[in-house]
């Protein structure tokens, strides 16, 4: 259920991204906060403000509902959104918000890769999925590196759509739906490949 909340800011972002005139520096949402828009990328500026506000609201709700605490990955995403969203709004430069998803996914990849060093040689993936799958030590290592590869791939895709492919023309679309699609394909493939290793009590 908590994972669904993560998509609310992305939905807000995508709606504003698609409905705002990119060449008109005026927008009611910007006016409310006394911010100045941009003349060539105003749709990204407005969408970034919407994303930042929605993220603060969603994580504020999660902070209260989780007994006044946030998980480490939630804190990481919140800080990255506030920092890079703030830079985008302050400088009216969409480079920073385009970079955010790249760094978030690289952060997750790096965190997973190093997790055995802090969890008594047990990866975060094994700790998270051991109630579902029963694997050998070699199997857990393979799954661990598969997840590291997943987040590395997503970081690469975000960089490709943000800075390489058609000058970022479809960056907004990929930002809103790319992670979800790639993650869904990966999860389906993982459960299919490991279907014989699902614990009987998990089934």
Secondary structure, 3 states (H helix, E strand, C coil): CHHHHHHHHHHHHHHHHHHCCCCCCCCHHHHHCCCCCCCCCHHHHHHHHHHHHHHHHHHHHHHHHCCCCCCHHHHHHHHHHHHHHHHHHHHCCCHHHHHHHHHHHHHHHHHHHHHHHCCCCCCHHHHHHCCCECCCHHHHHHHHHHHHHHHHHHHHHHHHHHHHHHHHCCHHHHHHHHHHHHHHHHHHHHHHHCHHHECCCCC
